[in-house]
Amino acid sequence: MKQKPSANGKHYWRSLDERANTPQFRKWVEQEFPQSANEMDNAWSRRSFLTLMAASMAMAGLAGCRRPVEKIVPYSKDTESVTPGLPNFFATTMPRGNSAYGAIVQSHEGRPTKIEGNELHPSTRGKSSLEMQAAILDLYDPDRSQHPLHDNQPATWDDFIAAWSELSTDLIGDGGARLAVLSEPYSSPTMARLKKQFQARFPQATWVGWEPVSDENIYAGFELAGGSRYQPVYNYDQAQVILSLDADFLLTESDSVTAAAGFAAGRHLDTEQDSMNRLYVVESLFSVTGASADHRLALKPDLIPVFATAVAAALRDNGVPVDGQITMDSTELPAACRAWVAPLAADLAQAGPRSLVVAGRRQPQAVHALAMYLNDLLGSVGNTVSYLEPNDAVQSSSDGLKTLIDRMKGGSVSTLVMLGGNPVYNAPVDLAFGEALKKVATSIHLSSHRDETSRETTWHIPRAHFLESFGDTRAADGTVGMVQPLIEPLFGGKPDIEFVSALNSEKNNKGYDLVRQTWQQEWGGGFDDQWSQALHDGIVADTGYAIADPQVAPGLIAEALAASGKGSGSDELQFVFHADNTLNDGTGANNGWLQELPDPITKLSWDNVATVSPATARRLGVKNEDMVDLTHAGRSMSMPIWIVPGQADDVVGLALGYGRTESGRVGNGVGFNTYTLRTMSALHYGHDVSLTATGREYELANTQDHGSMEGRPIVREADLEKYRILPSFAKAAVEHPPLKSLWKEHEYDKGHQWGMTIDLTKCTGCNVCTIACQSENNIPIVGKAETRMGREMHWIRLDRYFVGDVDDPQIVHQPVACHHCENAPCEQVCPVAATVHDSEGLNAMVYNRCVGTRYCANNCPYKVRRFNFFHLTENMPEVTKMAQNPDVTVRSRGVMEKCSYCAQRITAAKRTAKLEGRQVQDGEVSPACQQACPSGAIVFGDINDPKSEVSRVKLNKRSYDLLAELNVKPRTSYLAKVRNPNPEMPS
């Protein structure tokens, strides 16, 4: 297969093998489809089946769910009761460290089945994240703890209360001086109230916050620059020029949902006259944010502070009054980096109040302080960024953790209470938390699973899922969100606030009452009406943090930059730890949806790897899937190599969150534990690392070449200048003669006709659409072995294309699902009419007709049909079925499946409209992918309605049909990608 250039003369490639046209790639493409459906040589054992089923297995003895005891206000106004067959919707909030995600949860007969964003909540605005979509599977995880444990033996809650009553009496004697609490960060007003009560009872006790991936450096930097640990709120929709210093704000940083929405709003192009924002990204690893950049610079991590300081100095040359103390020696920057500085600084200065400088959580506090200073001088504060004063939040502190562990080792902590977290697994390895824990007489761990930490504690208490809990939280801007249960705790877990209330020896410690007490004290009169409204809306209006006016001290920033040191030598190897793009810090390790979701950059699933650049791989003599030994500070580990074009040279990327031993049947033994190299001095990146090939290889599940469309001009993109000169560049990319059908075509000019558009300029590649589709449509997981064979079942394939030089490419993401072709090739070859077209233009599957010939998949030019090679749901117990959408058929072995445009949602909207005596309104039908997409890249609706949003978008001059030359007439079309490069930047 010869690679073909696109219309803009660039070559797009999905892997290095494709770019080099290696024999391995040719063999895969020529095979084209997954291997045959023959059974494995050895029948599946029950153990292997459970492993492949991931979190879809559960305890067979569980009887089912119960309605919540307390009354909660449904979000829908139509009914206060349960109507069999019709879902109810409830507003709640998903706690997320020092922030939270507002959610609307769909409930069928008392069981939650789907999570969407709450339009009223400032952290979601109706959209959602990977964690939100996957939380349904976490709720029904069969490996969640079933009951309390005392010395790893079954116990009861009453046993624990009796033991704590005796223990607390002894601790009160010295004011709790021997008592310590280690909690995850939180922002709950009720938890803050209970903490004050706890500290009043135990005034000498220690309370420390900790999580392995946190915003600690951000808060510390703001404290350094402005005197307080401010909470930033970025208004990306107001920014014209954005400089990201190692900040993956579109995916892994805090509040990525609103960041993606705001960033996409700044790139909305209706016509060629519209303007768009410009994004500069400086980073070490290739991130989702870097993939959306107009200009991206790959730089070693310790050179990013030097680069930021050089930009500050260049801003001074552009009239921005940067203090002369802000300086570093920039001669160590590569020449290509220095060439960036002047035009970048000029662009920021010209944008002024509409500029934004944002630094990522991996950067040292000096860089965050500098970013705050530059935003202040540019006039961005109050426009593109605001700094708020958080109330009573517990933030993560690595220094606090170190002090606590030192006390544990010294014997001054006799009782340790841990609220969530898993420090035995993820605390800095040089602190030896596990060894320190053994010196604590009584340790208590509240945790959803009997994890690595719980195994080592005196008491383990099951923790309730947030969908089983009452509580409250605060968003990043301080807006209070209400947490209310959709179901009774399935396994008897305790919400955090009920557990802390028990530590305070409160008799009435039901979560419902605890939250009411907090807000009764706050509201006073008129409480009942405000309470009902808060539960209904999911938020408490007008509760945001106060806006601060920080006074920045440049002298302190200069001192911190000077203390940060110089960059390393040009050939010295460095390593960078990063939150995994799907599992985050490892909390999602036992979630099969997240494990099987391909990483948006590497396209790997079911593993983590040591990523290196092509040049570094050549220098070290390693290739993909080679096992290497990594050694740092006398500690070693082995893991496989994966080459990522565009990563900074001499940098090794290490994803956190894998190598679990006590996460559950899904996460145990998956990937490699990189926390074993993470120390206090190298929490984010470090030097003095060696990488040595072992001569062994390791098989990885890599999906990047699956579904290849063989070098055709699939992706269409141009820069803003070209778009303004030739707005219809996307359609001009492919020339073909007038298209004629081989048969008489059906006329689709009556009734509803459904269609979709996807804007590649807005799509960030975050994968939320894929998980939302999986949750909505009961899509099973298949496991690593089947994924390697190309048998993954995702209805939406997120293709990732590199373009440009192999050492400095750009990335384009393109979601591809069934296009619902009007001249569908699949329909013509099915011998049993199992795939048919309906009157509204949907390409439908009749599952009970399908005999599994797979002719349809062979004839699909988009490679988007999925075949059930095994009956993946055959032995699923009742508790697992609780996660399934009852409106979608669960498919069996031998059946083909694919995107349905969420036909069940279309049917529901039509039924509602009929009962109300009206037509379906534009926007009333929203497929799961569109509803979840944080950037608003997907638009769906009736293309027969000229006033509909989808009809309007399809008239955009950037609109094009994928493989239009085949005359299949797809109902899904794309808007070509547009970037906004600075013409003054070096080429």
Secondary structure, DSSP 4 states (H G I P E B T S, - for coil): ------TTS--EESSHHHHHT-HHHHHHHHH-SPPP-PPPSSPPPHHHHHHHHGGG---TT-------SS----S-SS-SS-BTTB-EEEEEEEEETTEEEEEEEEEETTEEEEEEE-TTSTTTTT---HHHHHHHHHHT-TTB--S-EETTEE--HHHHHHHHHHHHHHHHTTTTTTEEEEE--B--HHHHHHHHHHHHHSTT-EEEE--SS-SHHHHHHHHHHHSS-PEEEE-GGG-SEEEEES--TTTTSTTHHHHHHHHHHTT--SSTT----EEEEEESS--HHHHT-SEEEE--GGGHHHHHHHHHHHHHHTT----TT-----TTS-HHHHHHHHHHHHHHHHHGGGEEEEE-TTS-HHHHHHHHHHHHHHT-BTTTEEEEE--S-B---HHHHHHHHHHHHHT--SEEEEES--HHHHS-GGG-HHHHHTT-SEEEEEESB--TTGGGSSEEEEBPPGGG--EEEE-TT--EEEE--SS--TT--B-HHHHHHHHTT-S---HHHHHHHHHHHHH-TTHHHHHHHHHHHSEETT-PPEEP-----HHHHHHHHHHT-PPPPTT--EEEEE-BTTTBTTTTTT-HHHHHSPPTTT-EES---EEE-HHHHHHHT--TTEEEEEEETTEEEEEEEEE-TTSPTTEEEEE-S---SSS-TTTTT-S--GGGG-BTTBSSEES-EEEEEEEEE---EE-TTTT--TT-----EEEHHHHHH-TTHHHHTS--PPP--SSPPPP--SS--EEEEEETTT-----HHHHHHHHHTTPPP--HHHHHTT----SSEEEEEEEEETTEEEEEEEEE-----TT-HHHHH-TT--EEE-TTS-EEE-TTT-----HHHHH-TT---EE-SS-TTTT--HHHHTTS-TTSPPP-TT-EE---S-HHHHHHHHHHHHHTTSPPPTTS---HHHHH-TT--EEEEETT-TTSHHHHHHTSTTEE-TTGGG----SEEEEPEEE---TTS--
